[in-house]
Amino acid sequence: MPRALLLDAADNVATALEPLRPGASVEFILKGAPFGSPVTVENEIPFGFKVSVKTIQKGDLIIKYGRPIGRAITDIAPGRIVHVENIEGCRAAATAALLSNSGVES
């Protein structure tokens, strides 16, 4: 079964560890062990790209590393690619959040 890596239990996206093909069932891995329920891949997802772990509604935050990295600009079904066509980035907000917890002054 193809796999995708979760970096935090709060994430709603995972990183494809290999190319994901439509119709395949993808297993999510967190800290080296299976996590959550597999989903069916909806569209081609290249190695290293993000895949939706669950339904993400338009306007919802995209969570990776346990932190917001963007906002959905369309509804995103489980198993779909999460990329520039369906999210807008919030890199500045994510960086500020990371820095606020790191002790590093911005």
N, C-alpha and C positions, 0 to 999 in steps of 0.2 A: 504494500500500500504506500503511495507517495506520502511524504511528510512535509510539514511546515513548522517552523520554530516560533513559539511564543516567547517573548522576553520577560513578560510579567503576567501574573494571573488576571490582572485587570484589562489587559489588551483586548481590543476587538478586531485586530488584524494580526496576521502571522506572516513570516517570511518564508517563501517557497524554497525548500532545500534541493529542489530539482524542478525541471519543467513540469507543470501540471496541465493535464489534458482534460477537455470537457468530458463529463460523465464519470471521471475517476472519483473515487472516494479518497479524501485527504485526511490524514491523521495529524493531530496537533501535538507537539512535543514541548514540554516545559521542564527545564532542569533535568533533561535526559530521560524523562518518563512521559508516557501518553497522558494527555490532559484534555478533558472535555469530550465532546462527541464529534466523530468525523462528520464532514459535510461533503456534498457532491460538488465537484468543480463545475462551474457554469460556463467559463470561457478560458481560452489559452492564457496561462500565467507563466511567464518565463522564470527561470531560476533567479532568485534574489528579489523578486517582486513581492508585493504585499497581496494577501488573500484575506477576504472577509471571513471572520470566524462565526459571526452571527449577523442577523439583520441590523443594518445601520440606516436610520431614517435621515432624510434630507435635513440638514441643520445640526445633526449630532456630531459630537467631537470624534475624531479618529484617534484612538489611543494605541500607542506603541511605547515600549519601555516604561509602561505605567503612567505615561504623560501624554498630553494632547500634542499631536503633530499636525493637525489639520481639522477641517470641518467638511462634512459630506455636502456636496452641492446637488446630489440626486440620492434617491433611495438606493441602497446597495444590499443585494441579497447575499445570504451566506454562500461562500464558494466563488464569489466574483472577484476579479482583479480590483485592487484599490490603487488608483493611480491618478494622474493629472486630469483625466477625463471625468472623474467623479468626486474629486476633493479639491479644496483650496488649502494651501499650506498655512500654518501659523508658526513658522520657525521662530520668529521673534518671541512669541508667547512661550513656546516650549523652552527656548534658551533661558528666558527669564525665570521660568519655573525651576529648571535644573540648577541655575546659579543660586537661586534663593535657598535651595536645600544643600548646597555644597560648601558654603562658607566663603566662596570666592566673590569678591566685589566686582560688579559690572561697571 
